[in-house]
């Protein structure tokens, strides 16, 4: 199987986080590793580390997003948009991925999967998180 690039892997991560959001909403039991395996056939460290990282810091990621969402809260966004935002903020705050890459990747995902107003919102939040990083 050919190696997927990071952008493609982020789509997979977004899908996994989306799936987990749906399971939670519907009170369906799930195993994170099984959800990962359903979406990514091959074992991938980046995917696993990122999914577990987002889940580990989820509370902080949501608080951070809510801080910068003008008059909105994360839970009012669709699961796809929530996944993009959590992934982007997680990468920005907790990984060595260059900041510009984190922001661009989140915005690119939003271009593909979110409407224009949400894309702008995600871009704005990512920008504020970046500028307020310690």
GUNURO-290486 format. One record per residue (C-alpha): x, y, z. Coordinates in nm, 3 decimals, padded with zeros to 5 digits, m for minus. Layout:
PT_x_y_z
PT_X_Y_Z
...
END
This chain:
PT_x_y_z
PT_00.000_00.000_00.000
PT_00.136_00.339_m00.091
PT_00.230_00.581_00.182
PT_m00.031_00.849_00.248
PT_00.089_01.201_00.295
PT_00.013_01.400_00.609
PT_m00.274_01.591_00.446
PT_m00.446_01.266_00.350
PT_m00.382_01.128_00.697
PT_m00.542_01.438_00.851
PT_m00.858_01.368_00.650
PT_m00.857_01.021_00.803
PT_m00.803_01.164_01.153
PT_m01.089_01.407_01.099
PT_m01.309_01.113_00.992
PT_m01.212_00.916_01.304
PT_m01.285_01.212_01.534
PT_m01.615_01.269_01.352
PT_m01.707_00.903_01.396
PT_m01.626_00.915_01.770
PT_m01.842_01.228_01.803
PT_m02.136_01.045_01.645
PT_m02.085_00.739_01.868
PT_m02.079_00.956_02.178
PT_m02.387_01.153_02.079
PT_m02.579_00.830_02.029
PT_m02.432_00.667_02.341
PT_m02.277_00.388_02.135
PT_m01.987_00.200_02.295
PT_m01.671_00.217_02.086
PT_m01.307_00.124_02.102
PT_m01.076_00.397_01.974
PT_m00.838_00.146_01.814
PT_m01.128_m00.020_01.631
PT_m01.250_00.314_01.498
PT_m00.897_00.393_01.379
PT_m00.871_00.051_01.209
PT_m01.204_00.102_01.032
PT_m01.074_00.423_00.875
PT_m00.703_00.352_00.827
PT_m00.620_m00.001_00.714
PT_m00.251_00.028_00.790
PT_m00.101_00.090_01.131
PT_00.004_00.453_01.136
PT_00.184_00.623_01.426
PT_00.089_00.976_01.318
PT_m00.280_00.888_01.305
PT_m00.275_00.699_01.634
PT_m00.070_00.961_01.822
PT_m00.285_01.243_01.691
PT_m00.621_01.078_01.762
PT_m00.514_00.983_02.115
PT_m00.360_01.326_02.163
PT_m00.682_01.503_02.065
PT_m00.880_01.278_02.297
PT_m00.636_01.327_02.584
PT_m00.648_01.707_02.558
PT_m01.005_01.734_02.434
PT_m01.129_01.939_02.730
PT_m00.845_02.192_02.687
PT_m00.895_02.201_02.309
PT_m01.265_02.279_02.349
PT_m01.195_02.546_02.612
PT_m00.935_02.703_02.385
PT_m01.172_02.701_02.087
PT_m01.460_02.843_02.292
PT_m01.234_03.125_02.409
PT_m01.196_03.244_02.049
PT_m01.533_03.152_01.896
PT_m01.718_03.482_01.901
PT_m02.060_03.422_02.050
PT_m02.036_03.053_01.966
PT_m01.933_02.732_02.136
PT_m01.777_02.424_01.986
PT_m02.082_02.211_02.064
PT_m02.291_02.426_01.827
PT_m02.070_02.326_01.535
PT_m02.123_02.011_01.332
PT_m01.912_01.707_01.419
PT_m01.696_01.755_01.110
PT_m01.621_02.117_01.201
PT_m01.553_02.019_01.563
PT_m01.311_01.751_01.445
PT_m01.125_01.996_01.219
PT_m01.099_02.253_01.495
PT_m00.983_02.007_01.763
PT_m00.729_01.855_01.526
PT_m00.595_02.196_01.421
PT_m00.567_02.334_01.773
PT_m00.414_02.010_01.899
PT_m00.145_02.020_01.631
PT_m00.081_02.387_01.696
PT_m00.042_02.354_02.073
PT_00.087_02.001_02.134
PT_00.299_01.896_01.836
PT_00.613_02.004_01.655
PT_00.423_02.059_01.331
PT_00.512_02.409_01.204
PT_00.240_02.658_01.296
PT_00.177_02.766_00.938
PT_00.120_02.401_00.840
PT_m00.127_02.349_01.128
PT_m00.329_02.653_01.024
PT_m00.319_02.578_00.650
PT_m00.417_02.214_00.699
PT_m00.714_02.306_00.918
PT_m00.828_02.568_00.667
PT_m00.783_02.323_00.376
PT_m00.997_02.062_00.556
PT_m01.257_02.330_00.626
PT_m01.256_02.429_00.257
PT_m01.336_02.069_00.166
PT_m01.586_01.984_00.439
PT_m01.730_02.301_00.591
PT_m01.932_02.590_00.457
PT_m01.775_02.929_00.402
PT_m01.878_03.090_00.729
PT_m01.745_02.795_00.930
PT_m01.423_02.793_00.726
PT_m01.372_03.161_00.815
PT_m01.452_03.087_01.179
PT_m01.199_02.801_01.190
PT_m00.940_03.020_01.021
PT_m01.005_03.297_01.275
PT_m00.984_03.065_01.575
PT_m00.662_02.903_01.449
PT_m00.513_03.246_01.390
PT_m00.600_03.365_01.742
PT_m00.471_03.044_01.902
PT_m00.146_03.087_01.708
PT_m00.104_03.451_01.812
PT_m00.179_03.375_02.176
PT_00.051_03.075_02.205
PT_00.294_03.115_02.494
END
